[in-house]
Amino acid sequence: MEEFEILFVDDEIEILDTVGQYLSQNGFNVTLSDDGLKALGLVKEGKCFDVVFTDLKMPEFDGLELLAAIKEYRPQTEVIIVTGYGTMESAITAMKFGAYDYLQKPIKLEQLKMLSEKIMTEKRLKEENIFLKKNLKQRNRYGGLIGISPKMQETYEMIERIGGGSPSVLIQGEKGTGKERVAKVIHKKSDRAGGPFVPVNCSALVERSPGSEVFDHVSDLFDAAKGGTIFLDEVAEIPISLQTKLLQTFRQGDETREGANREPETDVRIIAATEKDPDQFVKNGTFRDDLFHRLGQFSLKLPPLRERREDICLLANHFLAIYYNTVGEKVLAISPEVMDIFLEHHWPGNVGQLENIIKGAVGAGADKVIEIAHLPREMRKLAMGNGGGL
C-alpha cells in the first residue's frame, strides 16, 4: 500500500519468506531482514518505516534492543514484538520499552494484516489532523467568521471538533462577539445543515409572552426547527418554571429515541448562548444545573475584540466592503489615523460595535476615506483627549 512501509525482522528465513509473500500479496510495501543490527542500520540510514515487526529472540541484537534503538532514532515508528516465548513478563517488558503491541508465534497472518491496517489507519488520521491544524492556523476566514488571531484559530478548531453530529452547544461571550453568527456556522457544518435554523431571543420572548403562553410559543418554535437547529439566545433569562418544562421536553425526546421506533418529538439540535458566566448563574440558583449540563454538552467561549486586536483591520475592511456596496459606493478606505484609533479602542460592544461604526461612517457622508471626523462623537472626544489614542 502506497506510502506505508513495513519492516519485518526475524532470523528464521522461512518465516521471512512466508510473511513477505503474504504482505506483498495484500498490497503492503515490505522490507525483510534476518538480522537485528542490519535492521537497525536501515533505520539509521533514514529508511522511514511506519511499523517494524521484530522477533524477540535473535543472536547478537535481540528484539528489545532493536525496539529501544528504533525509538531513539525514529520514535514515530511503531514496533511490534513477535515471540515464541510468549510470557506476560516479556510482553510487559516490551510495552515498557514502547512497543505498540506483541504477537506470539506461530504467527497468524490474518492478525498480522489486521494490525498493519490498524496502524495504517491511525497514521492517516494523525496526518489528516496535522493537515487540518496547519490549515486552520493559516485561515483568516472560516464559514462566515473572520479573524487570523490565535483566539479565533482556537474557535475554528473547536467548531471542527464539534463536528458533524448534533451535540448541544453552549456559547458564552460578551455582547457583540457574534454568538448567533457562530451558531449559524456550527449549524452549516453539521449533518443538519439542510434543516431550518430558528433563532430565539429568550429575553424578548419572556417579556412578550407571560406564563404558560411562553412555553406554548417555545414548543411551536421547536416544531418549526424540527430536523434542524434552534438557537436560544440569552438563555440565562429563561425563568426557572420554563426551564423545568424545557428539561421535561428534552427527556421525553431522549426516552423516545431509546425506546420506541417512532420519530422523536424533539428532533432538534440546541445551541444556546449567554453573555453571563454559565457557572455563576448556576451557582446563584437562577439556572437549573441539570438543564445547564443538558445544554452544554460542548462549551465554546468567544473572545472579546480587545483580546483579538490582530483581527481589527481585517474586520474593519470587511465591513467597509459590505457597506461600500450598499451605501453609495464612494468610501474606499479607512485613514491610518482612524485605524490607529480602532487598534487602541477598548471595544465594549465588540465586533458589533465596530460594524455599526463603519456603517455609520459610510452613511454619514464620508467621501472616499473614513476620517476621524466621521467617527461617533464619543470616540472623537476620547481620541482628542488622548492625543489621538484611546
C-alpha positions in Angstrom: 0.0 0.0 0.0 1.4 3.4 -1.1 3.4 5.4 1.4 3.1 2.7 4.2 6.3 0.9 4.8 6.7 -2.3 6.9 10.0 -3.8 8.1 9.8 -7.4 9.3 12.8 -8.8 11.2 13.3 -12.5 12.0 16.3 -14.8 11.9 14.2 -17.6 10.5 14.3 -17.4 6.7 11.2 -19.5 6.2 9.1 -17.0 8.3 10.5 -14.1 6.4 9.6 -15.7 3.1 6.1 -16.5 4.2 5.4 -13.1 5.8 7.0 -11.2 2.9 4.9 -13.0 0.3 1.6 -12.6 2.3 2.0 -8.9 3.0 3.1 -8.2 -0.6 0.1 -10.1 -2.0 -2.1 -7.9 0.3 -0.7 -4.7 -1.2 1.8 -3.7 1.5 5.4 -2.4 0.9 7.5 -4.7 3.0 11.2 -5.0 3.7 12.7 -8.1 5.2 15.7 -8.5 7.4 17.2 -11.6 9.1 19.4 -9.6 11.5 18.6 -7.1 14.2 21.8 -5.0 13.6 21.1 -4.9 9.8 17.6 -3.8 10.5 18.8 -1.0 12.8 21.2 0.1 10.0 18.2 0.5 7.6 16.5 2.7 10.2 19.6 4.8 10.9 20.2 5.3 7.2 17.0 7.1 7.0 14.6 4.5 5.7 11.2 5.6 7.0 9.3 2.6 8.2 5.8 3.0 9.6 5.8 -0.2 11.5 8.5 -2.7 12.5 7.7 -6.3 13.4 10.7 -7.9 15.1 11.4 -11.3 16.6 12.2 -11.1 20.4 15.0 -13.7 20.5 17.7 -13.1 17.9 21.5 -13.6 18.1 23.8 -10.6 18.8 21.0 -8.0 18.8 17.5 -9.0 20.2 14.1 -7.5 19.6 14.0 -5.4 22.8 17.4 -3.8 21.9 16.1 -3.1 18.4 12.9 -1.7 19.9 14.8 0.7 22.2 17.2 1.8 19.4 14.3 2.5 16.9 12.5 4.6 19.5 15.7 6.6 19.9 16.3 7.2 16.2 12.7 7.3 14.9 10.1 7.5 17.8 7.1 7.8 15.4 7.7 4.3 14.1 5.5 1.7 15.7 7.2 -1.5 16.8 5.5 -4.9 17.4 7.4 -7.7 19.2 7.0 -11.2 17.8 8.0 -14.0 20.1 7.7 -17.7 20.6 8.4 -17.2 24.3 5.1 -15.6 25.0 5.1 -14.9 28.7 3.4 -12.0 30.3 6.8 -10.9 31.6 8.2 -10.4 28.1 5.0 -8.7 27.0 5.1 -6.2 29.9 8.8 -5.5 29.3 8.1 -4.9 25.6 5.4 -2.4 26.5 7.7 -0.6 28.9 10.2 -0.2 26.1 7.5 1.4 24.0 6.1 -1.5 21.9 2.8 -0.9 20.2 1.7 -4.5 20.7 3.1 -8.0 20.8 2.4 -11.2 18.9 3.0 -14.9 19.7 4.4 -17.5 17.4 3.2 -19.3 15.4 2.2 -16.0 13.6 -1.4 -15.8 12.4 -1.0 -14.0 9.1 -4.5 -12.5 9.2 -3.7 -11.0 12.6 -0.5 -9.5 11.1 -2.6 -7.9 8.3 -5.2 -6.5 10.7 -2.5 -4.9 12.9 -0.8 -3.4 9.9 -4.2 -2.0 8.7 -4.9 -0.6 12.1 -1.6 1.2 12.3 -2.0 2.5 8.8 -5.5 3.9 9.6 -4.1 5.6 12.7 -1.3 7.1 10.7 -3.7 8.5 8.1 -5.9 10.0 10.8 -2.9 11.6 12.5 -1.7 13.1 9.2 -5.2 14.4 8.5 -5.3 16.0 11.9 -1.9 17.7 11.4 -3.0 18.9 8.0 -6.2 20.2 9.4 -4.5 22.1 12.2 -1.9 23.5 9.8 -4.7 24.8 7.5 -6.7 26.2 10.5 -3.7 28.2 11.6 -3.5 29.8 8.1 -7.2 30.7 7.9 -8.4 34.3 8.2 -12.0 33.3 7.3 -14.0 30.3 8.3 -17.6 29.7 7.3 -18.5 33.4 7.6 -16.3 34.1 10.6 -13.3 36.5 10.2 -10.1 36.5 12.2 -6.5 35.4 12.0 -5.7 35.8 15.7 -4.8 32.8 17.9 -8.1 33.2 19.7 -10.1 32.8 16.5 -7.9 29.9 15.3 -8.9 28.2 18.6 -12.6 29.0 17.9 -12.3 27.5 14.4 -10.7 24.4 15.7 -13.3 24.0 18.4 -16.1 24.2 15.8 -14.3 21.5 13.8 -14.0 19.4 16.9 -17.8 19.7 17.5 -18.1 18.0 14.1 -21.0 16.9 12.0 -23.0 15.4 14.8 -25.8 17.0 16.9 -24.5 17.6 20.4 -25.9 20.6 22.2 -23.6 23.6 22.4 -23.4 26.5 24.9 -21.8 29.6 23.6 -20.6 32.2 26.0 -19.4 35.6 25.0 -19.9 39.4 25.6 -22.5 41.4 23.7 -21.4 41.8 20.1 -18.9 38.9 19.9 -21.0 37.2 17.3 -22.7 34.3 19.1 -25.5 33.9 16.6 -23.1 34.1 13.7 -21.0 31.3 15.3 -24.2 29.3 15.9 -25.1 29.5 12.2 -21.6 28.3 11.3 -21.9 25.3 13.6 -25.3 24.6 12.0 -23.9 24.8 8.5 -21.0 22.4 9.4 -23.4 19.8 10.9 -25.4 17.0 9.5 -28.5 19.2 10.0 -27.3 21.9 7.5 -30.2 21.1 5.2 -32.7 21.7 8.0 -34.0 25.0 9.4 -32.1 27.4 11.7 -34.5 29.0 14.1 -33.1 31.9 16.3 -35.0 32.7 19.5 -34.3 35.7 21.7 -35.2 34.3 25.1 -35.2 37.7 26.9 -37.6 39.3 24.4 -39.8 36.1 24.3 -40.3 36.1 28.1 -41.1 39.8 28.1 -43.7 39.5 25.3 -45.5 36.3 26.4 -46.2 35.7 30.1 -46.8 32.4 31.9 -47.8 29.3 30.0 -48.0 31.2 26.7 -44.2 31.3 26.7 -43.9 27.5 26.8 -46.6 27.1 24.1 -44.7 29.5 21.9 -41.4 27.8 22.6 -43.0 24.4 21.7 -44.1 25.9 18.4 -40.6 27.1 17.7 -39.2 23.7 18.4 -41.7 22.3 15.9 -40.5 24.8 13.4 -36.9 23.8 14.0 -37.5 20.1 13.6 -34.7 18.3 11.7 -32.6 21.4 12.2 -31.2 23.7 14.9 -32.8 26.0 17.4 -30.7 28.9 18.7 -31.6 30.0 22.2 -30.0 33.4 22.6 -29.8 34.9 26.2 -30.8 31.5 27.5 -29.9 32.7 31.1 -33.0 34.9 31.0 -35.4 31.9 30.9 -37.3 31.7 34.2 -37.0 28.5 36.4 -40.6 27.4 35.6 -39.9 27.4 31.9 -36.5 25.7 32.4 -38.2 22.8 34.1 -40.7 22.4 31.3 -37.9 22.5 28.7 -35.9 19.9 30.6 -39.0 17.6 30.6 -39.3 18.0 26.9 -35.7 17.0 26.3 -36.1 14.0 28.5 -39.2 12.9 26.7 -37.3 13.1 23.4 -34.4 11.1 24.8 -36.8 8.4 26.0 -38.4 8.2 22.6 -35.0 7.7 20.9 -34.0 4.9 23.3 -37.4 3.1 23.4 -39.9 3.5 20.6 -39.4 3.2 16.9 -41.4 6.4 16.1 -39.6 9.6 15.3 -38.6 11.6 18.4 -40.8 14.7 19.1 -37.7 16.9 19.8 -35.6 16.1 16.8 -33.8 19.4 17.2 -30.2 20.4 17.8 -30.0 23.0 20.5 -27.4 25.8 20.5 -27.7 28.1 23.4 -25.9 31.4 24.1 -25.4 33.7 27.0 -23.4 36.9 27.9 -23.2 35.7 31.5 -20.7 33.3 33.1 -22.6 30.0 33.0 -21.0 28.7 36.2 -22.1 31.8 38.0 -25.8 31.7 37.1 -25.9 28.1 38.1 -24.2 28.8 41.5 -26.6 31.7 42.3 -29.6 29.5 41.6 -31.1 31.3 38.6 -30.5 28.4 36.3 -31.0 24.6 36.8 -27.8 22.7 37.0 -29.2 19.7 35.1 -30.5 21.8 32.3 -27.2 23.7 32.1 -25.4 20.4 31.6 -28.0 19.2 29.1 -27.5 22.4 27.0 -23.7 22.5 27.4 -22.5 19.1 26.1 -20.0 21.3 24.4 -19.0 24.7 25.6 -17.5 27.5 23.5 -16.3 30.8 24.8 -15.9 33.6 22.2 -13.1 36.1 22.7 -13.9 39.8 23.0 -12.5 42.1 20.3 -9.9 43.6 22.8 -8.3 40.2 23.0 -8.0 39.7 19.3 -6.7 43.1 18.1 -4.9 41.3 15.2 -8.4 41.0 13.6 -9.5 44.6 13.8 -8.0 45.7 10.4 -9.5 42.6 8.7 -12.9 43.2 10.3 -13.0 46.9 9.6 -12.1 46.4 5.9 -14.6 43.6 5.7 -17.4 45.8 6.9 -16.2 48.6 4.7 -16.6 46.3 1.7 -20.1 45.4 2.7 -21.3 48.9 3.2 -19.4 50.2 0.2 -21.6 48.0 -1.9 -24.8 49.1 -0.2 -24.4 52.8 0.6 -23.4 54.9 -2.4 -20.2 53.1 -3.4 -18.0 56.1 -2.5 -15.9 55.1 0.6 -12.8 53.3 -0.5 -10.6 53.2 2.6 -10.1 53.9 6.3 -7.5 56.5 7.2 -4.4 55.4 9.1 -5.4 57.8 12.0 -8.8 56.1 12.3 -7.2 52.6 12.1 -4.9 53.6 14.9 -7.8 54.6 17.0 -9.6 51.3 16.2 -6.5 49.4 17.3 -6.3 51.2 20.6 -10.0 51.3 21.5 -11.4 49.0 24.3 -14.5 48.0 22.2 -17.1 47.3 24.9 -19.5 46.5 22.1 -17.0 44.2 20.4 -17.4 43.3 16.7 -21.0 44.5 16.6 -19.8 48.0 17.7 -17.1 48.1 15.1 -19.6 47.2 12.4 -22.0 49.9 13.5 -19.2 52.5 13.4 -18.2 51.6 9.9 -21.8 51.6 8.7 -22.4 54.9 10.4 -19.3 56.5 8.9 -20.2 55.4 5.4 -23.8 56.6 5.8 -22.6 59.9 7.4 -21.2 61.1 4.1 -17.6 60.1 4.2 -16.0 60.7 0.7 -13.5 58.0 -0.4 -11.8 57.8 3.1 -13.2 57.4 6.6 -11.6 60.1 8.7 -11.7 60.9 12.4 -14.5 63.4 11.7 -16.8 60.6 10.6 -16.5 58.7 13.9 -19.1 58.9 16.7 -18.8 61.9 18.9 -17.8 59.9 22.0 -15.0 58.3 20.0 -13.8 61.6 18.6 -13.8 63.1 22.2 -11.7 60.3 23.5 -9.4 60.5 20.6 -8.8 64.2 21.2 -8.4 63.7 25.0 -5.7 61.0 24.4 -3.8 62.7 21.6 -5.4 60.5 19.0 -5.4 57.2 21.0 -7.9 55.7 23.3 
